């Protein structure tokens, strides 16, 4: 993290998890960190953690997409949903990386 090492990788992962996976607002993450861990972080620092975490994962995302495209893809599906007035899409890809002997059930 570039915030002068105020936030280590474990705390950055917790912040990213709370904001992205659990959909907790930045202000509630700030309150949680203070109430539970006794940490006082600004909303800006929390936002920077989210942005830097996303930037760090970009190469991994590209790698996963490349591996999916190179593998024997069994099934792909997409679903749309609205969140705060914005239409978003979720893509799901099913393939067998482990054994390569999966039988398609489609």
Buried (B, 14 or more C-beta within 10 A) or exposed (E): BEBEEBBEEEBBEBBBEBBEEEEBEBEEBBEBBEEEEEBEBEEEBBBBBBEBBEEEEEEEEEEEEEEBEEEEEBEEEEEEEEEEEEEEEEEEBBBBEEEEEEEEEE
